[in-house]
């Protein structure tokens, strides 16, 4: 059998490791309910272990446990819709070791009885088939604990990015980036006209000709906001939890507020103000994701930021990074890549903390600069810092009704690559 082509823009090179990665992601989506219900069962067991007289003091506790179980089932049903999405939407070929069918067309009867083969008009088999054919054994919640935790985060990300309740957090995190790019690239009529502002190269132009990149875009809301405002925008994401979920909400949803989620049920019993708060239902998406300008140029690229863009042509007019810089093993490599990919006159808007993701991880090196050192490196590469603000307080997938939230004191800046700048600047010179 011919070896399946590797997925486009995915950095994993070993085919077996790659297939295992896909299986872990798909499995963790499928067993979300098992992970959360295990926590709920522990809460119930602890309550039932106390004397009956004490239980009678909280007569609604067991009813709340029952309601939590129902809410988890609702969430799992939603994730099942994501699993049923044809994977070919991401242009990914996924080998299935058990049935040895390359995932580029209909399964031709290899799926389990009753499973769909994808929607009419779409290539590819449902993602659900991948975990049906995988060979995990033992306790999956324990075996895939890291990936299940990613699924819990993904459910909360739907509330942050695509519900009306997430609007305050989006305003705090995305608002300054959107405002900074829009102010520097005011819309100009496509057929001439005096638009006022300057494009990346210093000339006014329609936003449809202004290319904006959003690395680490998660579920895609910030990238969608730029596309909604008329920019030619591409989101980039490496996590397949995020990519699969973003693809579903952007391409296969059934209209505004079509889906119900209970994002906070995984909080357990800690720092819960009320059962009503923990069971809060949100509807997603809060907008029509098809509400984009005619002939909109909006795309997503799957893979590691440096692998995809480090050698990219300098044709991006703007890059917006939100809670992204600290995902780097070497933040200086990010800065250099951003310099190279921006066209002369292009702008980079950044907002976020510096919670370096690889800090103290066994076997990983993490270059950890202070914010002042980051700014010094930005200037040394050649950028001109046009705007800086600190602190801007933001939460990240925060539950606004919880008794505890982490508030980040974020730094914000806008840097411009001078119009006369040459490429290939490097701190190593």
KAMO-V677952 format. One record per backbone hydrogen bond with DSSP energy under -1.0 kcal/mol. NH is the residue of the N-H (numbers start at 0). CO is the residue of the C=O. E is the energy in kcal/mol with one decimal. If there is no record, write none. Layout:
# KAMO-V677952
nh=<NH	NH>
co=<CO	CO>
e=<E	E>
This chain:
# KAMO-V677952
nh=<7	9	17	18	19	20	21	22	23	24	25	26	27	28	29	30	34	35	36	37	38	39	40	41	42	43	44	45	46	47	49	54	55	57	60	63	64	65	66	67	68	69	70	71	72	73	74	75	76	77	78	79	80	81	82	83	84	86	88	89	90	99	103	114	121	126	126	127	128	129	131	132	142	143	144	147	148	149	150	151	152	153	154	155	156	157	158	159	160	161	166	169	170	171	172	173	174	177	178	179	180	181	182	183	184	191	196	201	208	209	211	212	213	216	219	223	224	225	226	227	228	229	230	231	232	233	234	235	236	242	243	244	245	246	247	248	249	250	251	256	257	258	260	264	266	277	278	279	281	283	290	291	295	298	300	302	307	308	309	311	314	315	316	317	318	319	320	322	326	327	333	334	335	336	337	338	339	340	341	342	344	345	346	347	348	349	350	351	355	356	358	360	363	366	373	374	375	376	377	378	379	380	382	383	385	386	388	391	393	401	402	407	409	409	410	411	412	413	414	415	416	420	428>
co=<90	6	13	14	15	16	17	18	19	20	21	22	23	24	25	26	30	31	32	33	34	35	36	37	38	39	40	41	42	43	46	50	51	54	57	59	60	61	62	63	64	65	66	67	68	69	70	71	72	73	74	75	76	77	78	79	81	124	85	86	87	95	101	111	118	82	84	82	125	126	127	128	138	139	141	143	144	145	146	147	148	149	150	151	152	153	154	155	156	157	163	165	166	167	168	169	169	173	174	175	176	177	178	179	180	189	194	198	205	206	231	317	233	235	216	219	220	221	222	223	224	226	225	209	296	211	298	213	300	238	239	240	241	242	243	244	245	246	247	284	254	283	281	261	263	273	274	276	260	258	287	289	292	232	234	236	303	304	305	308	312	340	210	210	346	212	348	350	323	324	329	330	331	332	333	334	335	336	337	315	416	342	316	414	318	412	320	410	353	325	355	357	360	328	369	370	371	372	373	374	375	376	377	415	413	413	411	409	407	398	270	393	391	407	351	388	349	386	347	383	345	417	425>
e=<-1.1	-1.3	-2.4	-2.6	-2.3	-2.0	-2.1	-2.3	-2.4	-2.2	-2.6	-2.9	-2.6	-1.6	-1.8	-2.0	-1.8	-2.1	-2.9	-1.5	-1.0	-2.1	-2.6	-1.7	-1.9	-2.3	-2.7	-2.3	-2.0	-2.6	-1.2	-2.0	-2.1	-1.6	-1.6	-1.8	-1.8	-2.2	-2.3	-2.5	-2.0	-1.9	-2.3	-2.4	-1.9	-1.7	-2.1	-2.5	-2.1	-1.8	-2.4	-2.0	-1.2	-1.3	-2.3	-1.7	-1.4	-1.6	-1.5	-2.4	-1.7	-2.5	-2.1	-2.2	-2.3	-1.0	-1.1	-1.6	-1.5	-1.8	-1.5	-1.5	-2.8	-2.8	-1.3	-2.9	-2.2	-1.5	-1.6	-2.0	-2.0	-2.2	-2.2	-1.6	-2.2	-1.5	-1.0	-2.0	-3.1	-2.4	-1.6	-2.3	-2.8	-1.8	-2.4	-2.8	-1.5	-2.6	-2.8	-2.0	-2.2	-2.8	-2.3	-1.2	-1.4	-1.1	-1.5	-1.9	-2.1	-1.8	-3.0	-2.1	-2.5	-2.5	-2.4	-2.5	-2.5	-1.7	-2.2	-3.1	-1.2	-1.8	-2.1	-1.8	-2.0	-2.3	-2.6	-2.3	-1.9	-2.5	-2.1	-1.4	-3.1	-2.6	-1.8	-2.4	-2.3	-1.7	-2.3	-3.9	-1.3	-2.3	-2.6	-1.1	-1.7	-2.0	-2.0	-1.3	-3.0	-2.4	-2.3	-2.4	-1.4	-2.0	-2.9	-2.1	-2.1	-2.7	-1.9	-1.6	-2.2	-2.0	-1.7	-1.8	-1.8	-2.5	-2.7	-2.8	-2.4	-1.4	-1.1	-2.0	-2.5	-2.2	-2.5	-2.0	-2.2	-2.2	-1.3	-2.6	-2.2	-2.9	-2.2	-3.2	-2.6	-2.7	-2.2	-1.7	-1.3	-2.8	-1.3	-1.7	-2.0	-3.4	-2.3	-2.5	-2.1	-2.3	-2.5	-2.3	-2.4	-2.1	-1.7	-2.4	-2.6	-1.4	-2.7	-2.2	-2.4	-1.8	-2.5	-3.5	-2.6	-1.2	-2.2	-2.6	-2.1	-2.3	-2.9	-2.7	-3.0	-2.0	-1.4>
